Amino acid sequence: MNALMISNIVLWLVVLSLVLVVLALSRQIGVLYERVAPMGALTMDKGPAVGEAAPAFELADMLGRPQKIGLAGSRSQLLFFLSPTCPVCKKLLPILKSVAATEKKWLDIVLASDGEMPEHLAFYRQAGLEQFPYLLSTSLGMGFQISKLPYAVLIDENGIIRAKGLINSREQLESLFTAKELGVASAQEYLTNNGLNEVQVSRKENVNALVG
C-alpha cells in the first residue's frame, strides 16, 4: 500500500514537472515568434517608386473586358505579374483566390503578363482564373519595369503605388497590405524602426484561422 502511494506521488510530481516544462517552452516559442519578423516582399529599385503615381493604362483583358490601371477610382488594385511557365506563380494562384475573398471589400486583383494569346488563354482557363481580369501587354510590364516574376504592385484608390515587390508566399503578399496600412514603403522599413506591429499580428491570426 505504501509503495502504491509513493508511486502515485512520484507520478504526479512527474506530470506537474512536464506541465511546467511545456508552459516554459510555450512562452519561449511566443517570444521567438515575436522576435523573428516575417520576411516581406523584396522591393527592387526599378520602375515607379512607392509613393509615386502609377503609370496609367486603359486596356482590354483576354476576354475583351475594359480595364483601367493606375487611374483614380473607388478601390485599390493589386497588379500581379505572372507567367504560365513560372512554377512559383502557379503555387501562388490558390493564395490569390483566397486573398481575393478576404480582401474583397477594398481590393481588386488584376493579373498581367505578355506573350502569345493561345498559351495564356489555355493557362487562364485551366487554372480557373476567370474571376480575375488577365491582361496581356508588353507595355504594361515595361511601364512598371518588371524583370522578375512573380511580382506584385499595390496601387491605391488614388492611383498611387503603395507597395511592390517579388512575391514567393502569402506572407510576402500580405506584407504589401501591411505596408499600405502603415504608410511605409515596405514591411521591412517599418520592422527596422519599430519591430513587429499589431497589424501584422492581426493578419497572421486571420491567416491561421483560414488555414485552420
C-alpha positions as CSV (number, residue, x, y, z in Angstrom):
1,M,0.0,0.0,0.0
2,N,2.8,2.4,0.9
3,A,4.6,1.6,-2.4
4,L,1.4,2.4,-4.3
5,M,1.0,5.8,-2.6
6,I,4.7,6.6,-3.2
7,S,4.4,5.7,-6.9
8,N,1.3,7.9,-7.3
9,I,3.0,10.8,-5.6
10,V,6.1,10.4,-7.9
11,L,3.8,10.1,-10.9
12,W,2.0,13.4,-10.0
13,L,5.3,15.1,-9.5
14,V,6.5,14.0,-12.9
15,V,3.2,15.2,-14.5
16,L,3.5,18.6,-12.8
17,S,7.1,18.9,-13.9
18,L,6.1,18.1,-17.5
19,V,3.3,20.8,-17.3
20,L,5.8,23.3,-16.1
21,V,8.3,22.4,-18.9
22,V,5.5,22.7,-21.6
23,L,4.5,26.1,-20.2
24,A,8.1,27.3,-20.3
25,L,8.6,26.1,-23.8
26,S,5.3,27.7,-24.9
27,R,6.5,31.1,-23.5
28,Q,9.8,30.8,-25.3
29,I,8.1,29.9,-28.6
30,G,5.9,33.0,-28.2
31,V,9.0,35.2,-27.6
32,L,10.7,33.8,-30.6
33,Y,7.6,34.3,-32.7
34,E,7.6,38.0,-31.8
35,R,11.3,38.4,-32.4
36,V,11.5,36.7,-35.7
37,A,9.8,39.2,-38.1
38,P,8.2,37.8,-41.3
39,M,10.1,38.4,-44.5
40,G,8.2,40.9,-46.6
41,A,8.2,41.2,-50.4
42,L,11.6,42.1,-51.9
43,T,11.4,45.6,-53.3
44,M,13.5,46.2,-56.4
45,D,14.9,49.6,-57.3
46,K,13.3,49.7,-60.7
47,G,10.2,51.3,-62.1
48,P,8.0,53.9,-60.4
49,A,8.8,54.3,-56.7
50,V,6.4,53.7,-53.8
51,G,4.6,56.9,-53.2
52,E,4.6,57.9,-56.9
53,A,1.7,57.9,-59.3
54,A,1.4,54.6,-61.1
55,P,1.6,54.6,-64.9
56,A,-1.9,54.8,-66.3
57,F,-3.2,52.3,-68.8
58,E,-6.6,51.6,-70.4
59,L,-6.5,48.0,-71.7
60,A,-8.8,45.1,-72.6
61,D,-8.3,41.8,-70.8
62,M,-8.2,38.5,-72.7
63,L,-12.0,38.3,-72.5
64,G,-12.4,41.7,-74.0
65,R,-13.4,43.4,-70.8
66,P,-12.1,47.0,-70.4
67,Q,-9.6,47.6,-67.5
68,K,-8.2,50.8,-66.1
69,I,-4.8,50.5,-64.4
70,G,-3.3,53.3,-62.3
71,L,-6.3,55.6,-62.5
72,A,-8.2,57.0,-59.5
73,G,-11.2,55.1,-58.5
74,S,-13.1,53.8,-55.5
75,R,-11.0,50.7,-54.9
76,S,-7.3,49.7,-54.7
77,Q,-5.7,47.4,-57.2
78,L,-3.2,44.6,-56.9
79,L,-1.4,44.2,-60.2
80,F,0.1,40.7,-60.2
81,F,2.6,39.8,-62.9
82,L,3.0,36.1,-63.6
83,S,3.7,33.6,-66.4
84,P,2.3,30.2,-67.3
85,T,5.8,28.7,-67.2
86,C,6.6,30.1,-63.7
87,P,6.3,27.3,-61.0
88,V,6.1,29.8,-58.1
89,C,3.4,31.7,-59.9
90,K,1.3,28.6,-60.1
91,K,1.9,27.8,-56.5
92,L,0.5,31.3,-55.6
93,L,-2.7,31.0,-57.5
94,P,-4.8,29.4,-54.7
95,I,-3.4,32.1,-52.4
96,L,-4.5,34.8,-54.8
97,K,-8.0,33.4,-54.8
98,S,-8.1,33.3,-51.0
99,V,-6.8,36.9,-50.8
100,A,-9.4,38.0,-53.3
101,A,-12.1,36.6,-51.0
102,T,-10.7,38.0,-47.7
103,E,-9.9,41.5,-49.1
104,K,-12.8,41.8,-51.5
105,K,-14.2,44.9,-49.7
106,W,-11.4,47.2,-50.9
107,L,-9.2,45.3,-53.3
108,D,-9.4,44.2,-57.0
109,I,-6.7,41.8,-58.2
110,V,-5.6,42.1,-61.9
111,L,-3.3,39.5,-63.5
112,A,-0.7,40.7,-66.0
113,S,1.7,39.1,-68.4
114,D,2.9,39.1,-72.0
115,G,3.3,36.6,-74.8
116,E,1.0,34.7,-77.2
117,M,-2.7,34.7,-76.5
118,P,-3.4,30.9,-77.0
119,E,-0.9,29.8,-74.4
120,H,-2.1,32.3,-71.8
121,L,-5.8,31.7,-72.6
122,A,-5.3,27.9,-72.0
123,F,-3.5,28.6,-68.8
124,Y,-6.2,31.1,-67.7
125,R,-8.9,28.5,-68.2
126,Q,-7.1,25.5,-66.9
127,A,-6.1,27.3,-63.7
128,G,-9.7,28.6,-63.2
129,L,-8.8,32.2,-63.1
130,E,-11.9,33.6,-64.7
131,Q,-12.7,35.7,-61.6
132,F,-9.6,37.8,-62.4
133,P,-9.0,40.2,-65.3
134,Y,-5.9,38.9,-67.2
135,L,-4.0,41.5,-69.2
136,L,-1.6,40.6,-72.0
137,S,0.5,43.7,-72.5
138,T,4.2,44.3,-73.1
139,S,3.8,48.0,-72.5
140,L,2.3,47.3,-69.0
141,G,5.4,45.3,-67.9
142,M,7.7,47.9,-69.4
143,G,5.8,50.7,-67.6
144,F,6.4,49.1,-64.2
145,Q,9.8,47.8,-65.3
146,I,9.1,44.2,-64.3
147,S,12.2,42.0,-64.7
148,K,11.4,39.1,-62.4
149,L,8.4,37.0,-61.5
150,P,6.1,36.7,-59.7
151,Y,5.9,40.4,-58.9
152,A,3.1,42.5,-57.4
153,V,2.3,46.2,-57.3
154,L,-0.3,47.6,-54.9
155,I,-2.0,50.7,-56.2
156,D,-4.4,52.7,-54.0
157,E,-7.7,54.2,-55.0
158,N,-5.9,57.5,-55.9
159,G,-3.6,55.8,-58.4
160,I,-0.6,55.9,-56.1
161,I,1.8,53.0,-55.7
162,R,1.7,52.0,-52.1
163,A,3.8,48.8,-52.1
164,K,5.5,46.4,-54.5
165,G,7.9,43.6,-54.7
166,L,8.8,40.0,-55.6
167,I,6.2,37.6,-54.1
168,N,7.0,34.0,-53.1
169,S,4.5,33.3,-50.4
170,R,1.3,34.5,-48.8
171,E,3.3,36.2,-46.1
172,Q,5.1,38.3,-48.6
173,L,1.8,39.2,-50.4
174,E,0.3,40.2,-47.0
175,S,3.3,42.4,-46.3
176,L,2.2,44.7,-49.2
177,F,-1.2,45.3,-47.5
178,T,0.6,45.8,-44.2
179,A,2.9,48.4,-45.8
180,K,-0.1,50.3,-47.2
181,E,-1.9,50.3,-43.9
182,L,1.2,51.6,-42.1
183,G,2.0,54.2,-44.7
184,V,5.6,52.8,-45.3
185,A,7.4,51.7,-48.4
186,S,7.8,48.1,-47.2
187,A,7.2,46.0,-44.1
188,Q,10.9,45.7,-43.6
189,E,11.2,49.5,-43.3
190,Y,8.6,49.5,-40.5
191,L,10.1,46.5,-38.8
192,T,13.5,48.0,-38.8
193,N,12.3,51.1,-37.0
194,N,9.5,49.7,-34.8
195,G,9.6,45.9,-34.6
196,L,6.7,43.5,-35.2
197,N,3.4,45.5,-35.3
198,E,-0.1,44.9,-34.3
199,V,-1.4,45.0,-37.9
200,Q,0.8,42.0,-38.9
201,V,-0.1,40.1,-35.8
202,S,-3.8,40.6,-36.7
203,R,-3.2,39.4,-40.2
204,K,-1.3,36.4,-39.0
205,E,-4.2,35.4,-36.8
206,N,-6.6,35.8,-39.8
207,V,-4.3,33.6,-42.0
208,N,-4.0,31.0,-39.2
209,A,-7.8,30.9,-38.8
210,L,-8.2,30.4,-42.6
211,V,-5.6,27.6,-42.7
212,G,-7.1,26.0,-39.6
